[in-house]
Amino acid sequence: MASIEFRNVCKSFGTVKAVVDASFKVEDNAFFCLFGPPLSGKTTILRLILGLETPDSGEILIDGKPALGVAERNVAMVFQNLALFPHMTARDNIRFPLVERRQPEAQIAPRVASVAEKLHITHILHKHPGQLSGGERQRVAIARALVRDPAAYLMDDPISALDARLREEARVELKRIQREAGRTLVYVTHDQEEAMSVADQMAVLDQGRIVQIGTPSELYDRPQTPYVARLLGSPPMNLSTSGAFGPGQVGIRPEDLTVTQSDTGAALITGVEPLGGYTVLTLAQGPETFRALLRGQPEVSPGTRATLSATKTHPFTADGHRQTGA
């Protein structure tokens, strides 16, 4: 196992500041997620951990010691494009890191068999990547990282190319694998549902800066800025500055917005999206638009009026920070 720590790390590419004063610690055996939109610095942080990039300033520690060269760091990377060798079978792709390290075959074969069984891919080891589905290729790539038995795994959005159902299955598998392997895992994604479902801890990035770190529930329940508040949740948090829900800027999660139909209501229902177990309403009130998340399929129609109230609010200061004590 390994802890990974950044201390005031900065990295620029020309005039582009990719990572700005990043400080965080990934504890041993944690599933740590770097979350943010594209070009927010997530992949650069992974490359800094791996040693493919060198920080301009600051310090990177692995197990409390300054990170050395790539080989000495003993971390394994699963890239977004999976990077499997097309001319090799799945078995040979998985074996490759051990063969490169000149480990004896007596150790390689059982290790490959054990990892393949864990990932349920024993039956496809004879196939080449071109013969595999997207989900199978993803598992082979993860197996190639696991077979090394590294101190930590780094994964750069490895399941983004899968369809929705396969991504859901893959998330469950990744969490199980990390838990059973007992290793630190640093995972990059721009999918908030993915991040919240697998992470023990999340770091939210904005233009190279880490703006908040916490458990998924902490970030969702107590976002420290409107940026974090809007980034987590679907539909995203409503932000109101009209004073209807309090002074200043106030955030209301769609599930915390109560909609009461009334002919004299100040809000107008402009959209109804029935999604099976819940329904999303779009409402206009004055100059502002709100989204409400209701259970089931209530009998509401566009063009009718309603009164809005909130069961929970998130007040922010004028400079974009959560109000103290809120």
VMD Tcl script that draws the C-alpha trace (Angstrom):
set ca {
  {0.00 0.00 0.00}
  {1.05 3.62 -0.45}
  {0.02 7.09 0.56}
  {0.44 9.86 -2.01}
  {0.87 13.50 -1.01}
  {1.12 16.75 -2.97}
  {2.55 19.82 -1.26}
  {1.95 23.09 -3.09}
  {2.61 21.52 -6.49}
  {2.50 23.74 -9.59}
  {2.86 22.73 -13.23}
  {2.60 24.91 -16.34}
  {2.92 24.25 -20.05}
  {4.06 27.50 -21.57}
  {1.52 30.11 -20.48}
  {-1.07 27.49 -19.48}
  {-1.23 26.80 -15.74}
  {-2.28 23.15 -15.63}
  {-1.90 22.61 -11.86}
  {-1.90 25.52 -9.42}
  {-0.65 25.14 -5.83}
  {-2.16 21.67 -5.38}
  {-2.01 20.21 -1.88}
  {-3.75 16.98 -0.89}
  {-3.07 13.56 0.59}
  {-4.36 10.19 -0.59}
  {-4.33 7.78 2.34}
  {-3.28 4.13 2.13}
  {-5.89 1.87 0.54}
  {-8.16 4.79 -0.42}
  {-10.23 5.16 -3.59}
  {-9.44 8.82 -4.35}
  {-11.17 10.56 -7.24}
  {-9.97 13.62 -9.15}
  {-13.15 15.18 -10.51}
  {-13.77 18.15 -12.74}
  {-14.58 19.21 -16.30}
  {-12.17 18.61 -19.19}
  {-8.92 20.61 -19.01}
  {-9.21 21.17 -15.26}
  {-5.85 19.52 -14.50}
  {-6.91 15.98 -13.57}
  {-4.74 14.06 -16.05}
  {-1.74 16.30 -15.40}
  {-1.92 15.39 -11.70}
  {-1.94 11.69 -12.64}
  {1.08 12.18 -14.88}
  {2.87 14.01 -12.06}
  {2.18 11.09 -9.70}
  {3.41 8.60 -12.28}
  {6.55 10.63 -12.99}
  {5.81 11.39 -16.64}
  {5.77 15.09 -15.72}
  {8.01 17.01 -13.31}
  {6.51 19.75 -11.12}
  {7.72 23.30 -11.61}
  {7.56 23.76 -7.85}
  {6.28 21.95 -4.80}
  {6.84 18.42 -3.59}
  {5.34 14.98 -4.32}
  {5.67 12.30 -1.62}
  {4.93 8.58 -1.90}
  {4.78 6.76 1.43}
  {6.12 9.90 3.07}
  {9.27 10.01 0.93}
  {10.10 12.26 -2.05}
  {8.97 10.58 -5.28}
  {11.89 9.30 -7.35}
  {12.02 8.04 -10.96}
  {9.14 6.32 -12.74}
  {10.40 2.79 -12.06}
  {11.05 3.44 -8.37}
  {7.54 4.77 -7.74}
  {5.90 1.36 -8.27}
  {2.58 2.72 -9.50}
  {0.56 1.29 -12.40}
  {-1.42 3.36 -14.91}
  {-4.57 2.51 -16.86}
  {-4.91 5.06 -19.67}
  {-8.14 6.40 -21.14}
  {-7.48 4.71 -24.50}
  {-6.51 1.45 -22.68}
  {-3.37 1.13 -24.90}
  {-3.53 -2.64 -25.45}
  {-1.11 -4.23 -27.90}
  {-3.29 -5.32 -30.84}
  {-0.94 -8.10 -32.00}
  {-0.95 -9.78 -28.57}
  {-3.61 -11.96 -27.00}
  {-5.30 -10.79 -23.81}
  {-3.07 -13.19 -21.88}
  {0.11 -11.77 -23.41}
  {-1.08 -8.20 -22.80}
  {-1.57 -9.01 -19.14}
  {1.77 -10.85 -18.90}
  {3.72 -8.05 -20.54}
  {4.69 -6.01 -17.41}
  {6.03 -9.14 -15.70}
  {7.90 -10.34 -18.80}
  {9.50 -6.90 -19.13}
  {10.73 -7.23 -15.55}
  {12.17 -10.66 -16.40}
  {10.18 -12.49 -13.76}
  {10.30 -16.30 -14.02}
  {7.44 -18.06 -15.79}
  {6.74 -20.05 -12.64}
  {5.65 -16.79 -11.02}
  {4.02 -15.19 -14.08}
  {1.50 -17.92 -14.94}
  {-0.22 -18.18 -11.54}
  {-0.26 -14.41 -11.16}
  {-1.99 -13.97 -14.53}
  {-4.47 -16.73 -13.71}
  {-5.31 -15.16 -10.35}
  {-5.90 -11.68 -11.78}
  {-7.92 -13.03 -14.71}
  {-10.17 -14.98 -12.35}
  {-10.70 -11.89 -10.21}
  {-11.84 -9.92 -13.27}
  {-13.88 -12.78 -14.76}
  {-11.89 -12.82 -18.03}
  {-10.32 -16.31 -17.91}
  {-12.47 -17.40 -20.86}
  {-11.17 -14.64 -23.18}
  {-7.42 -14.82 -22.51}
  {-6.80 -16.45 -25.89}
  {-8.43 -13.62 -27.85}
  {-6.83 -10.52 -29.37}
  {-8.11 -7.02 -28.45}
  {-9.89 -6.68 -31.81}
  {-12.04 -9.69 -30.90}
  {-13.11 -8.26 -27.54}
  {-16.00 -5.98 -26.56}
  {-15.31 -2.58 -25.03}
  {-16.01 -3.90 -21.54}
  {-13.70 -6.88 -22.04}
  {-10.86 -4.68 -23.31}
  {-11.31 -2.46 -20.29}
  {-10.99 -5.44 -17.94}
  {-7.87 -6.68 -19.73}
  {-6.27 -3.24 -19.35}
  {-7.09 -3.22 -15.65}
  {-5.74 -6.77 -15.31}
  {-2.45 -5.65 -16.88}
  {-2.17 -3.00 -14.15}
  {-3.20 -5.38 -11.36}
  {-0.79 -8.13 -12.33}
  {2.20 -6.02 -11.31}
  {0.96 -5.83 -7.72}
  {1.93 -2.14 -7.50}
  {1.71 0.07 -4.44}
  {-0.94 2.23 -6.13}
  {-3.09 2.30 -9.25}
  {-3.73 5.36 -11.40}
  {-6.70 5.32 -13.78}
  {-7.42 8.04 -16.33}
  {-11.13 7.83 -17.15}
  {-10.77 4.20 -18.31}
  {-14.49 3.45 -18.75}
  {-15.66 6.61 -20.51}
  {-15.90 4.85 -23.88}
  {-18.33 2.20 -22.58}
  {-22.09 2.46 -22.90}
  {-24.18 3.40 -19.87}
  {-24.96 -0.13 -18.69}
  {-21.36 -1.32 -19.02}
  {-20.12 1.78 -17.17}
  {-22.47 0.99 -14.31}
  {-21.18 -2.60 -14.14}
  {-17.58 -1.42 -14.42}
  {-17.98 1.00 -11.50}
  {-19.12 -1.82 -9.24}
  {-16.22 -3.99 -10.43}
  {-13.61 -1.27 -9.90}
  {-14.75 -0.69 -6.33}
  {-14.70 -4.42 -5.63}
  {-11.25 -4.85 -7.18}
  {-9.78 -1.95 -5.22}
  {-11.25 -3.23 -1.97}
  {-10.07 -6.82 -2.52}
  {-6.63 -5.81 -3.77}
  {-6.12 -3.53 -0.77}
  {-4.31 -0.88 -2.80}
  {-4.47 2.88 -3.18}
  {-6.36 3.96 -6.30}
  {-6.34 7.47 -7.82}
  {-9.09 7.77 -10.40}
  {-9.83 10.54 -12.90}
  {-13.31 11.22 -14.25}
  {-15.52 14.08 -15.45}
  {-18.68 12.03 -14.71}
  {-20.14 13.15 -11.38}
  {-22.29 10.05 -10.94}
  {-19.24 7.86 -11.47}
  {-17.13 9.87 -9.04}
  {-19.73 9.87 -6.29}
  {-20.49 6.16 -6.60}
  {-16.91 4.88 -6.22}
  {-14.83 7.43 -4.29}
  {-13.91 7.38 -0.63}
  {-12.59 10.92 -1.09}
  {-12.99 13.38 -3.97}
  {-10.97 16.41 -5.02}
  {-12.91 18.87 -7.20}
  {-10.77 20.81 -9.69}
  {-11.36 24.09 -11.48}
  {-8.77 25.36 -13.98}
  {-5.90 23.58 -12.27}
  {-6.93 24.45 -8.71}
  {-8.33 22.05 -6.13}
  {-11.37 23.91 -4.81}
  {-12.74 21.34 -2.33}
  {-11.84 17.91 -0.97}
  {-14.13 15.60 0.97}
  {-16.30 12.51 0.87}
  {-18.98 12.47 -1.85}
  {-21.69 13.12 0.73}
  {-19.76 16.05 2.27}
  {-19.29 17.68 -1.11}
  {-22.94 17.16 -2.05}
  {-24.43 18.23 1.27}
  {-22.06 21.12 2.03}
  {-20.55 22.52 -1.19}
  {-18.24 25.39 -0.31}
  {-18.74 27.32 -3.57}
  {-21.48 27.62 -6.22}
  {-19.04 25.97 -8.67}
  {-18.90 22.78 -6.59}
  {-22.62 22.99 -5.90}
  {-23.52 23.10 -9.60}
  {-20.96 20.47 -10.60}
  {-22.48 17.77 -8.36}
  {-26.07 16.69 -8.81}
  {-28.41 15.99 -11.70}
  {-30.28 18.17 -12.41}
  {-27.72 20.66 -11.04}
  {-28.42 22.87 -8.04}
  {-30.65 25.91 -8.59}
  {-28.97 29.23 -7.77}
  {-31.25 32.15 -6.95}
  {-30.29 35.80 -6.47}
  {-33.81 37.27 -6.60}
  {-34.32 37.17 -2.82}
  {-37.18 34.67 -3.09}
  {-35.34 32.18 -0.85}
  {-33.20 34.57 1.22}
  {-30.69 37.40 0.85}
  {-27.70 37.06 -1.45}
  {-27.09 33.98 -3.60}
  {-28.99 30.91 -2.41}
  {-28.66 27.36 -3.73}
  {-31.53 24.84 -3.70}
  {-31.15 21.22 -4.78}
  {-33.97 20.18 -7.18}
  {-35.05 17.47 -4.72}
  {-35.33 20.11 -1.95}
  {-37.67 22.33 -3.98}
  {-41.36 21.87 -3.07}
  {-43.85 22.61 -5.85}
  {-47.46 23.34 -4.87}
  {-49.85 23.90 -7.76}
  {-51.82 27.12 -7.32}
  {-53.66 29.42 -9.72}
  {-52.11 32.38 -7.92}
  {-48.58 30.94 -7.70}
  {-45.61 33.09 -8.73}
  {-43.98 30.27 -10.71}
  {-45.02 28.97 -14.14}
  {-44.41 25.33 -15.04}
  {-42.74 25.41 -18.46}
  {-41.51 21.84 -18.81}
  {-42.37 18.35 -17.55}
  {-39.97 15.40 -17.95}
  {-41.44 12.10 -16.67}
  {-38.51 9.72 -16.06}
  {-40.22 6.72 -14.51}
  {-39.47 6.79 -10.80}
  {-39.26 10.57 -10.74}
  {-40.28 13.63 -12.74}
  {-38.23 16.76 -13.48}
  {-40.12 20.05 -13.69}
  {-38.79 23.26 -15.20}
  {-40.32 26.41 -13.73}
  {-39.98 30.13 -14.43}
  {-40.35 32.61 -11.59}
  {-39.60 36.21 -12.46}
  {-36.27 36.36 -14.29}
  {-35.10 32.99 -12.91}
  {-35.51 29.37 -13.99}
  {-35.69 26.48 -11.51}
  {-35.57 22.68 -11.80}
  {-37.53 20.53 -9.35}
  {-37.20 16.78 -8.84}
  {-40.45 15.08 -7.79}
  {-41.07 11.46 -6.91}
  {-43.18 9.35 -9.24}
  {-45.28 10.91 -12.02}
  {-47.47 13.67 -10.54}
  {-50.31 15.09 -12.61}
  {-48.80 18.39 -13.73}
  {-48.91 20.11 -17.11}
  {-46.89 22.87 -18.74}
  {-48.63 26.22 -18.51}
  {-49.98 25.75 -14.99}
  {-48.87 27.90 -12.07}
  {-47.30 26.87 -8.77}
  {-45.85 28.15 -5.52}
  {-42.24 27.26 -4.71}
  {-40.70 26.65 -1.29}
  {-37.46 24.98 -0.16}
  {-36.91 22.35 2.53}
  {-33.15 23.04 2.56}
  {-31.02 25.90 1.21}
  {-27.31 26.59 0.67}
  {-26.51 30.29 1.20}
  {-23.38 31.74 -0.42}
  {-21.61 35.06 0.12}
  {-21.23 37.69 -2.58}
  {-17.67 36.53 -3.31}
  {-18.84 32.96 -3.95}
  {-18.19 31.07 -0.70}
  {-20.52 29.21 1.61}
  {-21.77 31.41 4.44}
  {-20.13 30.63 7.78}
  {-22.26 28.30 9.87}
  {-24.62 27.46 7.01}
}
mol new
graphics top color blue
foreach p $ca { graphics top sphere $p radius 0.5 }
foreach p [lrange $ca 0 end-1] q [lrange $ca 1 end] { graphics top cylinder $p $q radius 0.2 }
display resetview
